[in-house]
Amino acid sequence: MKKKFLLPLIAIVAIAGVCTFSAFTPNSNQQVRTSQWYAYDGSGDPTQAENYVLSGPSSPGCSGDVEVCAIKAMDNGFDKPEITSTLVTEITAAVNNQQASANVNLRD
């Protein structure tokens, strides 16, 4: 009689253990999000994602201090920058002060 209950109990504990420990295994398919540089195409509002083209992990060659050349931001999932309110403030300040920042490069 004990064997009738013991075998199913062991199976249940084993399945529960596998489920519990597999829940904490890192997903190798999960992408790590990193900041990328996006070149401003010169058209429209520089605070709008559709006006940028993915440049890559390195800043494109920019020199000057008049208008936006490129921004560094997280990808929005469509190869466009995720422009947060903080980044909008940084873009605006860089243009107004004519000084590049950590996430905004300018050009002439």
CYANA upper distance limits for C-alpha pairs under 8 A (distance plus 0.5 A):
  1 MET  CA      5 PHE  CA      7.60
  2 LYS  CA      6 LEU  CA      6.47
  3 LYS  CA      7 LEU  CA      6.55
  4 LYS  CA      8 PRO  CA      7.74
  5 PHE  CA      9 LEU  CA      6.65
  6 LEU  CA     10 ILE  CA      6.66
  7 LEU  CA     11 ALA  CA      6.83
  8 PRO  CA     12 ILE  CA      6.66
  9 LEU  CA     13 VAL  CA      6.71
 10 ILE  CA     14 ALA  CA      6.58
 11 ALA  CA     15 ILE  CA      6.68
 12 ILE  CA     16 ALA  CA      6.59
 13 VAL  CA     17 GLY  CA      6.59
 14 ALA  CA     18 VAL  CA      6.79
 15 ILE  CA     19 CYS  CA      6.70
 16 ALA  CA     20 THR  CA      6.53
 17 GLY  CA     21 PHE  CA      6.64
 18 VAL  CA     22 SER  CA      6.42
 19 CYS  CA     23 ALA  CA      6.75
 20 THR  CA     24 PHE  CA      7.83
 21 PHE  CA     25 THR  CA      7.47
 33 ARG  CA     74 MET  CA      7.47
 33 ARG  CA     75 ASP  CA      8.01
 34 THR  CA     74 MET  CA      6.57
 34 THR  CA     75 ASP  CA      8.20
 35 SER  CA     57 PRO  CA      7.71
 35 SER  CA     72 LYS  CA      6.68
 35 SER  CA     73 ALA  CA      5.44
 35 SER  CA     74 MET  CA      4.94
 35 SER  CA     75 ASP  CA      7.44
 36 GLN  CA     54 LEU  CA      7.90
 36 GLN  CA     55 SER  CA      7.77
 36 GLN  CA     56 GLY  CA      5.86
 36 GLN  CA     57 PRO  CA      5.33
 36 GLN  CA     58 SER  CA      7.90
 36 GLN  CA     72 LYS  CA      5.95
 36 GLN  CA     73 ALA  CA      6.10
 36 GLN  CA     74 MET  CA      6.60
 36 GLN  CA     75 ASP  CA      7.41
 36 GLN  CA     81 PRO  CA      8.45
 37 TRP  CA     54 LEU  CA      6.89
 37 TRP  CA     55 SER  CA      5.80
 37 TRP  CA     56 GLY  CA      5.76
 37 TRP  CA     57 PRO  CA      6.30
 37 TRP  CA     58 SER  CA      6.83
 37 TRP  CA     59 SER  CA      6.17
 37 TRP  CA     60 PRO  CA      8.00
 37 TRP  CA     70 ALA  CA      7.08
 37 TRP  CA     71 ILE  CA      6.09
 37 TRP  CA     72 LYS  CA      4.84
 37 TRP  CA     73 ALA  CA      6.98
 38 TYR  CA     52 TYR  CA      6.17
 38 TYR  CA     53 VAL  CA      5.78
 38 TYR  CA     54 LEU  CA      4.96
 38 TYR  CA     55 SER  CA      5.38
 38 TYR  CA     56 GLY  CA      7.52
 38 TYR  CA     70 ALA  CA      5.88
 38 TYR  CA     71 ILE  CA      5.87
 38 TYR  CA     72 LYS  CA      6.76
 38 TYR  CA     73 ALA  CA      8.06
 38 TYR  CA     80 LYS  CA      7.96
 38 TYR  CA     81 PRO  CA      7.27
 39 ALA  CA     52 TYR  CA      5.89
 39 ALA  CA     53 VAL  CA      5.73
 39 ALA  CA     54 LEU  CA      6.89
 39 ALA  CA     55 SER  CA      6.37
 39 ALA  CA     60 PRO  CA      7.55
 39 ALA  CA     69 CYS  CA      6.50
 39 ALA  CA     70 ALA  CA      4.76
 39 ALA  CA     71 ILE  CA      7.18
 40 TYR  CA     46 PRO  CA      7.38
 40 TYR  CA     51 ASN  CA      6.47
 40 TYR  CA     52 TYR  CA      5.04
 40 TYR  CA     53 VAL  CA      7.08
 40 TYR  CA     68 VAL  CA      7.09
 40 TYR  CA     69 CYS  CA      5.85
 40 TYR  CA     70 ALA  CA      5.74
 40 TYR  CA     71 ILE  CA      8.03
 41 ASP  CA     51 ASN  CA      6.21
 41 ASP  CA     52 TYR  CA      6.15
 41 ASP  CA     53 VAL  CA      7.42
 42 GLY  CA     46 PRO  CA      8.26
 42 GLY  CA     51 ASN  CA      7.77
 42 GLY  CA     69 CYS  CA      8.46
 43 SER  CA     51 ASN  CA      6.77
 44 GLY  CA     48 GLN  CA      8.31
 44 GLY  CA     51 ASN  CA      6.98
 45 ASP  CA     51 ASN  CA      7.59
 46 PRO  CA     51 ASN  CA      7.05
 46 PRO  CA     68 VAL  CA      7.36
 46 PRO  CA     91 ILE  CA      8.25
 47 THR  CA     83 ILE  CA      7.47
 47 THR  CA     88 VAL  CA      6.29
 47 THR  CA     91 ILE  CA      7.68
 48 GLN  CA     52 TYR  CA      8.39
 48 GLN  CA     83 ILE  CA      7.75
 49 ALA  CA     80 LYS  CA      6.26
 49 ALA  CA     81 PRO  CA      6.00
 49 ALA  CA     82 GLU  CA      7.37
 49 ALA  CA     83 ILE  CA      7.01
 50 GLU  CA     80 LYS  CA      7.25
 52 TYR  CA     70 ALA  CA      8.49
 52 TYR  CA     80 LYS  CA      6.98
 52 TYR  CA     81 PRO  CA      7.78
 53 VAL  CA     79 ASP  CA      7.94
 53 VAL  CA     80 LYS  CA      7.12
 54 LEU  CA     79 ASP  CA      6.43
 54 LEU  CA     80 LYS  CA      6.91
 54 LEU  CA     81 PRO  CA      8.33
 55 SER  CA     59 SER  CA      7.88
 55 SER  CA     60 PRO  CA      7.23
 59 SER  CA     70 ALA  CA      7.85
 59 SER  CA     72 LYS  CA      8.38
 60 PRO  CA     70 ALA  CA      7.64
 62 CYS  CA     69 CYS  CA      6.66
 62 CYS  CA     70 ALA  CA      8.15
 62 CYS  CA    105 ASN  CA      6.95
 62 CYS  CA    106 LEU  CA      6.77
 62 CYS  CA    107 ARG  CA      6.05
 63 SER  CA    105 ASN  CA      8.35
 63 SER  CA    106 LEU  CA      6.84
 63 SER  CA    107 ARG  CA      5.26
 63 SER  CA    108 ASP  CA      7.30
 64 GLY  CA    106 LEU  CA      6.09
 64 GLY  CA    107 ARG  CA      4.35
 64 GLY  CA    108 ASP  CA      5.00
 65 ASP  CA     95 VAL  CA      8.00
 65 ASP  CA     98 GLN  CA      5.37
 65 ASP  CA     99 GLN  CA      6.34
 65 ASP  CA    100 ALA  CA      7.44
 65 ASP  CA    106 LEU  CA      5.50
 65 ASP  CA    107 ARG  CA      5.71
 65 ASP  CA    108 ASP  CA      6.23
 66 VAL  CA     95 VAL  CA      6.99
 66 VAL  CA     98 GLN  CA      6.30
 66 VAL  CA    106 LEU  CA      6.75
 66 VAL  CA    107 ARG  CA      6.18
 66 VAL  CA    108 ASP  CA      5.40
 67 GLU  CA     95 VAL  CA      6.46
 67 GLU  CA     98 GLN  CA      8.32
 67 GLU  CA    106 LEU  CA      5.80
 67 GLU  CA    107 ARG  CA      5.98
 67 GLU  CA    108 ASP  CA      6.78
 68 VAL  CA     91 ILE  CA      8.05
 68 VAL  CA     95 VAL  CA      7.38
 68 VAL  CA    104 VAL  CA      7.52
 68 VAL  CA    105 ASN  CA      6.63
 68 VAL  CA    106 LEU  CA      4.98
 68 VAL  CA    107 ARG  CA      6.71
 69 CYS  CA    104 VAL  CA      8.11
 69 CYS  CA    105 ASN  CA      5.93
 69 CYS  CA    106 LEU  CA      5.16
 69 CYS  CA    107 ARG  CA      5.84
 70 ALA  CA    104 VAL  CA      6.45
 70 ALA  CA    105 ASN  CA      5.66
 70 ALA  CA    106 LEU  CA      7.35
 71 ILE  CA    103 ASN  CA      5.84
 71 ILE  CA    104 VAL  CA      5.02
 71 ILE  CA    105 ASN  CA      6.73
 72 LYS  CA     81 PRO  CA      8.31
 72 LYS  CA    102 ALA  CA      8.49
 72 LYS  CA    103 ASN  CA      5.17
 72 LYS  CA    104 VAL  CA      7.00
 73 ALA  CA     81 PRO  CA      5.98
 73 ALA  CA     82 GLU  CA      6.56
 73 ALA  CA     83 ILE  CA      7.40
 73 ALA  CA    103 ASN  CA      7.72
 74 MET  CA     81 PRO  CA      6.27
 74 MET  CA     82 GLU  CA      5.89
 74 MET  CA     83 ILE  CA      8.50
 75 ASP  CA     79 ASP  CA      6.39
 75 ASP  CA     80 LYS  CA      6.18
 75 ASP  CA     81 PRO  CA      5.32
 75 ASP  CA     82 GLU  CA      6.03
 76 ASN  CA     80 LYS  CA      6.17
 76 ASN  CA     81 PRO  CA      6.07
 76 ASN  CA     82 GLU  CA      5.26
 83 ILE  CA     87 LEU  CA      6.38
 83 ILE  CA     88 VAL  CA      7.17
 84 THR  CA     88 VAL  CA      6.78
 85 SER  CA     89 THR  CA      6.77
 86 THR  CA     90 GLU  CA      6.80
 87 LEU  CA     91 ILE  CA      6.54
 87 LEU  CA    103 ASN  CA      8.24
 88 VAL  CA     92 THR  CA      6.62
 89 THR  CA     93 ALA  CA      6.57
 90 GLU  CA     94 ALA  CA      6.56
 90 GLU  CA    101 SER  CA      7.94
 90 GLU  CA    103 ASN  CA      8.10
 90 GLU  CA    104 VAL  CA      7.69
 91 ILE  CA     95 VAL  CA      6.82
 91 ILE  CA    104 VAL  CA      6.64
 92 THR  CA     96 ASN  CA      6.55
 93 ALA  CA     97 ASN  CA      6.29
 93 ALA  CA     98 GLN  CA      8.47
 94 ALA  CA     98 GLN  CA      6.03
 94 ALA  CA     99 GLN  CA      5.51
 94 ALA  CA    100 ALA  CA      5.88
 94 ALA  CA    101 SER  CA      6.91
 94 ALA  CA    104 VAL  CA      7.39
 94 ALA  CA    106 LEU  CA      8.27
 95 VAL  CA     99 GLN  CA      7.29
 95 VAL  CA    100 ALA  CA      8.36
 95 VAL  CA    106 LEU  CA      8.13
 98 GLN  CA    106 LEU  CA      8.30
 99 GLN  CA    106 LEU  CA      7.84
100 ALA  CA    104 VAL  CA      6.06
100 ALA  CA    105 ASN  CA      5.43
100 ALA  CA    106 LEU  CA      6.19
101 SER  CA    105 ASN  CA      7.03
